[in-house]
């Protein structure tokens, strides 16, 4: 009888060891050292232009920061230069939209705040399916893909003229006697074959200028 009890005790100990070993192995392999945690980036607001809802964040490029300060000086002046306003936000759009290196995913479309509100959603969808389409995700902070950063605006000129556009389906009706057409060229830190020129149309939307087309 004692012999049987000893055998049962040994069996129970072996079973306990097997079960414990199973859970230990499971825990070790479920916490692999190469598993990555998503990178959480909290943007810090550096500055703002009150009355216009233009914000400056700490992840902006040096070029964008310079242009933001230029815009703020102009808009807060007692004699605001509207043509310069149109040119500066066009430069800011280029600096933000065509700089892909700071974007986390292809849904992180830059320059959206400068787009006319009625076409903003469609613009983002189109950008995500074109120039932003092949941006590799940098959610884990390990992206090795080379992406462009706008280094400088080479040239910028503007003209003023009448602009009208109507789209009943999307409830858009624009009539602006003093819209701006801004032509720009720019360079990147490294030439990766991306676009280097554009013609941007801006119209008045309440007290601000917004972009309605980019060619």
C-alpha positions, -999 to 999 in steps of 0.1 A, spaced: 0 0 0 28 24 9 45 15 -23 14 24 -43 11 58 -24 47 66 -32 42 58 -69 11 81 -69 30 109 -52 58 107 -78 32 108 -106 15 138 -91 49 156 -87 58 148 -123 24 162 -135 29 194 -114 64 198 -129 51 193 -164 22 218 -160 46 244 -144 71 239 -172 44 244 -198 33 277 -184 69 289 -179 77 281 -215 45 298 -227 53 330 -207 89 331 -221 78 328 -257 49 352 -253 73 379 -243 98 377 -272 126 403 -270 121 414 -306 84 423 -300 80 461 -305 58 486 -289 43 514 -310 60 547 -306 37 573 -290 46 608 -301 30 637 -282 32 669 -302 40 701 -283 24 733 -294 51 760 -298 31 789 -310 -2 800 -326 -17 829 -345 -49 839 -328 -79 846 -349 -66 824 -378 -62 790 -361 -27 785 -374 -6 764 -350 31 756 -348 42 722 -334 77 710 -323 79 684 -351 78 711 -378 109 715 -400 132 745 -397 118 759 -430 82 757 -418 91 774 -385 107 803 -403 77 806 -426 53 805 -396 71 834 -379 70 853 -412 32 847 -414 26 857 -378 45 890 -382 25 899 -413 -10 889 -399 -4 907 -366 8 938 -383 -15 969 -384 -10 970 -422 -12 933 -432 0 926 -467 -26 901 -482 -5 892 -513 24 883 -489 -1 864 -468 -12 843 -498 24 837 -508 35 827 -473 8 801 -467 15 787 -501 51 782 -491 40 767 -458 17 743 -476 46 732 -499 69 728 -469 44 707 -450 27 687 -477 58 677 -497 79 669 -467 71 632 -462 99 623 -439 80 636 -408 49 616 -415 41 585 -395 18 567 -421 3 575 -455 -28 588 -437 -8 616 -420 -13 641 -448 4 674 -443 -10 709 -450 -47 699 -446 -54 731 -426 -46 752 -456 -71 735 -478 -106 749 -485 -130 733 -461 -154 720 -487 -128 699 -505 -106 689 -475 -118 653 -471 -115 646 -509 -81 662 -510 -69 639 -481 -82 608 -498 -65 617 -531 -32 625 -514 -33 592 -496 -38 574 -529 -11 593 -548 20 610 -534 14 596 -499 5 561 -511 39 545 -508 50 559 -474 60 530 -452 46 530 -417 68 544 -390 46 534 -361 74 515 -344 101 542 -352 122 518 -373 115 530 -409 145 530 -431 127 543 -462 142 575 -477 116 602 -479 118 639 -490 121 670 -469 116 704 -485 148 724 -478 140 758 -494 116 777 -515 135 788 -546 110 811 -562 75 825 -554 53 850 -573 16 858 -572 -12 874 -593 -47 884 -584 -79 876 -604 -115 866 -603 -124 830 -596 -158 812 -597 -166 775 -590 -198 757 -583 -205 721 -572 -241 715 -563 -234 679 -553 -209 689 -526 -227 722 -518 -197 743 -529 -203 778 -544 -172 801 -547 -172 835 -561 -141 855 -553 -132 888 -570 -98 887 -555 -84 852 -555 -47 846 -557 -26 824 -580 8 816 -565 36 800 -585 64 783 -566 95 762 -571 115 745 -543 144 722 -535 147 692 -512 175 682 -488 181 652 -512 167 649 -547 146 617 -547 127 626 -579 97 643 -563 77 673 -576 96 706 -574 70 732 -587 34 740 -584 7 766 -591 -16 771 -562 -50 789 -562 -63 805 -530 -97 821 -522 -112 839 -493 -131 817 -468 -144 840 -441 -114 859 -428 -87 835 -441 -72 824 -474 -76 788 -483 -63 766 -512 -88 754 -538 -65 739 -564 -29 728 -569 -14 722 -603 
